[in-house]
Amino acid sequence: MLTFEQRKATFVDLGQHIRDLTNQQSLTLSKKHPKFEEVLQIAKAENRWFTEENICFALQQWGKSLQKNNLDEWLNPYNLEKDISPQNIGVVMAGNIPLVGFHDFLSTLISGHNIIAKLSSNDKQLLPYFAEQLVDIQPEFKSYIKFEENQLKNYDAVIATGSNNTARYFEYYFRNKPHIIRKNRNGVAVLTNQENIEDFQKLGEDMFRFFGLGCRNVSKLFIPQNFNFNHFFKGISKFKPYIYHNKYANNYDYNKAVYLMSDTKFLDNDFLILKEDKSIASPIGVVHYEIYDSETSLQQTLNQHRDEIQCIVGQHSSCQFDFGQAQQPNLADYADGIDTVQFLQNLSTK
């Protein structure tokens, strides 16, 4: 059985391999690893949302995270050196953005448990590749990892991520086992009219990275009265090339047509629609906005929707992340605010 230090050291080595795959100065991938190049091409072909740029961005974030100092900072609050009775953890993974299930993969294995991973059909290539690299670094990990193509079985606990609809099914199906069930969430931004063009450029990253498909993507803006939309549109103008991506353009065109036919009012800069709407989640190619008239009403609205909000971006006192940081969480920024490692640790500490 691997010790905690052995498990951690293996992931540090995996982090080095991931950094070797990326150009740290730009969103491009190294061509030095033919096997990964083959995996990359298949992943891109199977899911057209998985552009090379977005895969590279995801890898860069994991390359930064899987360094000893970051792992130590994350894991020091837990007592993972203790002997445990390893449990079989079934993990149902989403596939909305590249390697979205890697944090659960890492948390399960670093805690000393076995993982039975059920991959999304939208992201079937990337994680098995990195699992294989992990085993190459530390062969004992082979017995810890299983990928299940069919129904999960022989599991002791479950971590499942899906839509609000599938979450209801998960809650019922896994009701007799310890579980974490995650639902739809989105990022929001709180604006104050004090932002400059650079702030809006960074906010564009929070909105457009992964085409807005991630749970941390900003899908809604809370804006003050008399907000200057011209400055906002000028700041995000660098993201206009997104409209040349076929799938994004199709969604943008569809939503624009629906709004036009239904006589819905909206703002438009030919690649993003801004629609006044109280909903947190927005369609692809659309960002909602809502006007707040006081600090009190803003806080009440944020509290009312707290179960739908993954992160809050901006420079307002209510914000957790600065502009441009939504897609760069720390390892301890758990999805839905649920401490995955604590959950895993509580399962089997002797």
C-alpha positions as CSV (number, residue, x, y, z in Angstrom):
1,M,0.0,0.0,0.0
2,L,1.4,3.4,-1.0
3,T,2.1,5.9,1.8
4,F,0.8,9.4,1.6
5,E,4.2,10.8,0.8
6,Q,4.6,8.3,-2.1
7,R,1.2,9.2,-3.4
8,K,1.9,12.9,-3.2
9,A,5.4,12.5,-4.8
10,T,3.8,10.7,-7.7
11,F,1.4,13.5,-8.4
12,V,4.3,16.0,-8.2
13,D,6.0,14.0,-10.9
14,L,2.8,13.9,-13.0
15,G,2.7,17.7,-12.7
16,Q,6.1,17.9,-14.2
17,H,5.0,15.7,-17.1
18,I,2.0,17.9,-17.7
19,R,4.2,21.0,-17.7
20,D,6.4,19.3,-20.3
21,L,3.3,19.0,-22.5
22,T,2.6,22.7,-22.5
23,N,4.3,25.9,-23.5
24,Q,4.1,28.0,-20.4
25,Q,4.5,31.2,-22.3
26,S,1.5,30.7,-24.7
27,L,-1.6,28.5,-25.1
28,T,0.2,25.9,-27.2
29,L,1.1,22.3,-26.7
30,S,4.5,20.7,-27.1
31,K,4.9,18.3,-30.0
32,K,7.6,16.3,-28.2
33,H,5.1,13.6,-27.0
34,P,3.6,11.7,-30.0
35,K,1.4,9.5,-27.8
36,F,-0.2,12.6,-26.2
37,E,-0.5,14.2,-29.6
38,E,-2.6,11.2,-30.7
39,V,-4.8,11.4,-27.6
40,L,-5.2,15.2,-28.2
41,Q,-6.4,14.7,-31.8
42,I,-8.9,12.1,-30.8
43,A,-10.2,14.2,-28.0
44,K,-10.7,17.2,-30.3
45,A,-12.4,15.1,-32.9
46,E,-14.8,13.5,-30.4
47,N,-15.8,16.9,-28.8
48,R,-15.5,20.0,-31.0
49,W,-15.7,22.2,-27.9
50,F,-12.3,20.8,-26.9
51,T,-10.1,23.1,-28.8
52,E,-6.3,22.7,-28.5
53,E,-6.2,26.2,-26.8
54,N,-8.7,25.2,-24.2
55,I,-7.1,21.8,-23.5
56,C,-3.8,23.6,-23.2
57,F,-5.3,26.1,-20.7
58,A,-6.7,23.2,-18.6
59,L,-3.3,21.5,-18.6
60,Q,-1.5,24.7,-17.7
61,Q,-3.7,25.1,-14.6
62,W,-3.1,21.5,-13.5
63,G,0.6,21.8,-14.2
64,K,0.8,24.7,-11.8
65,S,-1.4,23.0,-9.2
66,L,0.6,19.8,-9.1
67,Q,3.7,21.3,-7.5
68,K,4.9,20.2,-4.1
69,N,4.3,23.6,-2.4
70,N,0.7,23.8,-3.7
71,L,-0.1,20.2,-2.7
72,D,1.4,20.8,0.7
73,E,-0.6,23.9,1.2
74,W,-3.8,22.2,0.2
75,L,-3.3,19.0,2.2
76,N,-1.7,20.2,5.4
77,P,-5.0,20.7,7.2
78,Y,-5.8,17.0,6.8
79,N,-4.2,14.1,8.5
80,L,-3.6,11.9,5.5
81,E,-0.5,10.2,6.9
82,K,-2.8,7.9,9.0
83,D,-3.5,4.4,7.9
84,I,-6.9,4.0,6.4
85,S,-9.1,1.2,5.1
86,P,-9.2,2.0,1.4
87,Q,-12.7,2.3,0.0
88,N,-13.9,2.0,-3.6
89,I,-15.1,5.4,-4.7
90,G,-17.3,5.6,-7.7
91,V,-16.9,8.9,-9.5
92,V,-19.4,9.9,-12.2
93,M,-17.6,12.7,-14.1
94,A,-19.0,15.5,-16.2
95,G,-17.5,16.3,-19.6
96,N,-18.3,20.0,-20.1
97,I,-14.7,21.2,-20.1
98,P,-11.4,19.3,-20.5
99,L,-10.3,17.2,-17.5
100,V,-13.1,18.6,-15.4
101,G,-13.1,15.3,-13.3
102,F,-9.4,15.5,-12.5
103,H,-9.9,17.1,-9.1
104,D,-12.0,14.2,-7.9
105,F,-9.5,11.8,-9.4
106,L,-6.7,13.5,-7.5
107,S,-8.6,13.8,-4.3
108,T,-9.6,10.2,-4.3
109,L,-6.2,8.8,-4.9
110,I,-4.2,11.3,-2.8
111,S,-6.5,10.3,0.1
112,G,-5.5,6.6,-0.3
113,H,-8.7,5.3,-1.8
114,N,-9.5,3.4,-5.0
115,I,-11.3,5.1,-7.8
116,I,-13.9,3.6,-10.1
117,A,-14.3,6.4,-12.7
118,K,-17.2,6.6,-15.1
119,L,-16.2,9.0,-17.8
120,S,-18.5,11.3,-19.7
121,S,-18.8,10.5,-23.4
122,N,-17.7,14.1,-24.0
123,D,-14.3,13.6,-22.3
124,K,-13.1,10.0,-22.7
125,Q,-9.5,10.4,-23.8
126,L,-7.6,12.8,-21.5
127,L,-8.0,11.4,-18.0
128,P,-7.1,7.8,-19.1
129,Y,-3.9,9.1,-20.6
130,F,-2.9,10.8,-17.4
131,A,-3.9,7.8,-15.3
132,E,-1.5,5.8,-17.5
133,Q,1.3,8.3,-16.9
134,L,0.6,8.1,-13.2
135,V,1.0,4.3,-13.3
136,D,4.2,4.6,-15.4
137,I,5.6,6.8,-12.6
138,Q,4.4,4.6,-9.8
139,P,3.2,1.1,-10.9
140,E,1.5,0.4,-7.6
141,F,-1.2,3.0,-8.6
142,K,-2.5,0.5,-11.2
143,S,-4.5,-1.4,-8.6
144,Y,-6.1,1.9,-7.4
145,I,-7.6,2.9,-10.7
146,K,-10.4,1.5,-12.7
147,F,-12.5,3.0,-15.6
148,E,-16.0,1.7,-15.8
149,E,-17.8,1.9,-19.1
150,N,-21.0,0.4,-17.9
151,Q,-23.0,0.8,-14.7
152,L,-21.1,1.5,-11.5
153,K,-20.8,-1.5,-9.2
154,N,-18.8,-2.6,-6.1
155,Y,-18.5,0.9,-4.8
156,D,-18.5,2.1,-1.2
157,A,-19.2,5.8,-1.8
158,V,-20.0,8.0,-4.7
159,I,-19.1,11.5,-6.1
160,A,-21.3,12.4,-9.0
161,T,-21.5,15.5,-11.1
162,G,-24.4,16.3,-13.4
163,S,-27.2,18.6,-14.3
164,N,-30.0,19.5,-11.9
165,N,-32.1,16.8,-13.6
166,T,-29.5,14.1,-13.3
167,A,-28.7,15.1,-9.8
168,R,-32.3,14.1,-8.7
169,Y,-31.7,10.7,-10.3
170,F,-28.3,10.5,-8.5
171,E,-29.8,11.4,-5.2
172,Y,-32.3,8.6,-5.4
173,Y,-30.0,6.0,-7.0
174,F,-27.1,6.5,-4.6
175,R,-29.3,7.2,-1.5
176,N,-28.0,4.2,0.4
177,K,-24.3,5.1,0.1
178,P,-22.2,8.1,1.3
179,H,-22.2,10.5,-1.5
180,I,-21.5,14.0,-2.9
181,I,-23.9,15.0,-5.6
182,R,-23.1,18.2,-7.5
183,K,-25.7,20.2,-9.5
184,N,-25.6,23.1,-12.0
185,R,-23.7,26.1,-10.9
186,N,-22.3,29.2,-12.6
187,G,-20.0,32.1,-11.9
188,V,-21.4,35.7,-11.5
189,A,-19.7,39.1,-11.6
190,V,-20.5,42.1,-9.5
191,L,-19.7,45.4,-11.3
192,T,-19.5,48.8,-9.8
193,N,-18.9,51.3,-12.7
194,Q,-15.3,51.7,-11.4
195,E,-13.9,49.1,-13.7
196,N,-11.4,50.0,-16.5
197,I,-10.9,48.4,-19.9
198,E,-8.3,46.0,-18.5
199,D,-10.8,44.8,-15.9
200,F,-13.3,44.0,-18.6
201,Q,-10.7,42.2,-20.7
202,K,-10.0,40.0,-17.7
203,L,-13.8,39.5,-17.2
204,G,-14.0,38.4,-20.8
205,E,-11.7,35.5,-19.9
206,D,-14.0,34.6,-17.1
207,M,-17.0,34.6,-19.5
208,F,-15.5,33.1,-22.7
209,R,-12.9,30.5,-21.6
210,F,-14.2,27.1,-22.5
211,F,-17.0,28.9,-24.4
212,G,-18.8,29.5,-21.2
213,L,-19.4,25.8,-20.6
214,G,-17.7,25.6,-17.2
215,C,-19.4,25.8,-13.8
216,R,-17.0,28.7,-12.9
217,N,-17.7,30.7,-16.1
218,V,-19.4,34.0,-15.5
219,S,-23.0,33.7,-16.9
220,K,-24.5,36.7,-15.2
221,L,-23.5,40.3,-14.4
222,F,-24.9,42.3,-11.5
223,I,-24.6,45.9,-12.6
224,P,-25.3,49.3,-10.9
225,Q,-27.7,51.8,-12.4
226,N,-26.3,53.9,-15.3
227,F,-23.8,51.2,-16.1
228,N,-21.5,52.0,-19.1
229,F,-22.1,49.2,-21.5
230,N,-19.8,50.8,-24.1
231,H,-16.8,50.4,-21.9
232,F,-17.8,46.8,-21.2
233,F,-18.2,45.9,-24.9
234,K,-14.9,47.7,-25.8
235,G,-13.1,45.7,-23.1
236,I,-14.3,42.3,-24.3
237,S,-13.7,43.0,-28.0
238,K,-10.6,40.8,-28.1
239,F,-12.9,37.8,-27.8
240,K,-14.6,38.4,-31.1
241,P,-12.8,35.5,-32.8
242,Y,-15.0,33.1,-30.7
243,I,-17.7,33.8,-33.2
244,Y,-15.6,31.9,-35.8
245,H,-16.0,28.7,-33.9
246,N,-18.8,26.8,-35.6
247,K,-20.5,25.4,-32.5
248,Y,-20.3,28.7,-30.6
249,A,-21.6,30.6,-33.6
250,N,-24.5,28.2,-34.1
251,N,-25.6,28.7,-30.4
252,Y,-25.2,32.5,-30.7
253,D,-27.2,32.7,-33.9
254,Y,-30.0,30.4,-32.6
255,N,-30.4,32.4,-29.4
256,K,-30.4,35.7,-31.2
257,A,-33.1,34.4,-33.6
258,V,-35.2,33.3,-30.7
259,Y,-35.0,36.7,-29.0
260,L,-35.7,38.5,-32.2
261,M,-38.8,36.4,-33.0
262,S,-40.1,36.8,-29.5
263,D,-39.5,40.5,-29.5
264,T,-37.1,40.2,-26.5
265,K,-34.9,43.2,-25.7
266,F,-31.2,42.5,-25.7
267,L,-27.8,44.2,-26.3
268,D,-25.6,42.7,-29.0
269,N,-22.0,43.2,-30.3
270,D,-22.2,40.5,-33.0
271,F,-20.5,37.8,-30.9
272,L,-22.2,38.1,-27.4
273,I,-25.8,38.9,-26.4
274,L,-26.5,40.7,-23.1
275,K,-30.0,40.0,-21.9
276,E,-31.6,41.4,-18.7
277,D,-32.8,38.3,-16.9
278,K,-33.0,37.3,-13.2
279,S,-31.8,33.7,-14.0
280,I,-28.2,32.9,-13.0
281,A,-27.5,30.4,-15.8
282,S,-27.5,31.7,-19.4
283,P,-27.4,29.9,-22.8
284,I,-24.1,29.8,-24.8
285,G,-23.4,33.1,-26.5
286,V,-25.6,34.9,-24.0
287,V,-24.8,36.6,-20.6
288,H,-27.6,37.7,-18.3
289,Y,-27.5,41.0,-16.4
290,E,-29.5,42.4,-13.5
291,I,-29.5,45.9,-12.2
292,Y,-29.0,46.4,-8.4
293,D,-30.1,49.6,-6.8
294,S,-28.5,49.2,-3.3
295,E,-25.9,47.1,-1.5
296,T,-28.7,45.5,0.5
297,S,-30.7,44.4,-2.5
298,L,-27.5,43.0,-4.1
299,Q,-26.7,41.0,-1.0
300,Q,-30.2,39.7,-0.7
301,T,-30.1,38.5,-4.4
302,L,-26.7,36.8,-4.0
303,N,-27.9,35.0,-0.8
304,Q,-31.1,34.0,-2.5
305,H,-29.2,32.3,-5.4
306,R,-26.2,31.0,-3.3
307,D,-27.0,27.4,-4.3
308,E,-26.7,28.3,-8.0
309,I,-23.5,30.3,-7.7
310,Q,-20.1,28.7,-7.9
311,C,-18.0,31.8,-7.6
312,I,-18.3,35.6,-7.5
313,V,-15.9,37.7,-9.6
314,G,-15.0,41.3,-9.3
315,Q,-13.6,44.0,-7.0
316,H,-16.8,44.5,-5.0
317,S,-16.7,43.5,-1.3
318,S,-18.9,40.5,-2.0
319,C,-16.5,39.0,-4.5
320,Q,-14.2,36.0,-3.9
321,F,-12.1,36.2,-7.1
322,D,-10.6,39.2,-9.0
323,F,-11.3,39.6,-12.6
324,G,-9.6,36.9,-14.8
325,Q,-9.3,34.4,-11.9
326,A,-12.5,32.4,-12.2
327,Q,-10.9,29.6,-14.1
328,Q,-7.8,29.5,-12.0
329,P,-9.0,28.2,-8.6
330,N,-6.8,26.8,-5.9
331,L,-6.9,23.2,-5.0
332,A,-9.0,24.0,-1.9
333,D,-11.7,25.9,-4.0
334,Y,-14.0,22.9,-3.9
335,A,-16.9,22.6,-6.4
336,D,-20.2,23.5,-4.7
337,G,-18.2,24.4,-1.6
338,I,-18.1,20.7,-0.5
339,D,-14.8,19.6,1.0
340,T,-14.1,16.5,-1.1
341,V,-11.0,15.4,0.8
342,Q,-12.7,15.7,4.2
343,F,-15.6,13.6,2.9
344,L,-13.1,11.0,1.7
345,Q,-11.1,11.1,4.9
346,N,-14.2,10.6,7.0
347,L,-15.1,7.4,5.2
348,S,-12.4,5.2,6.6
349,T,-10.1,6.7,9.1
350,K,-9.1,4.0,11.6
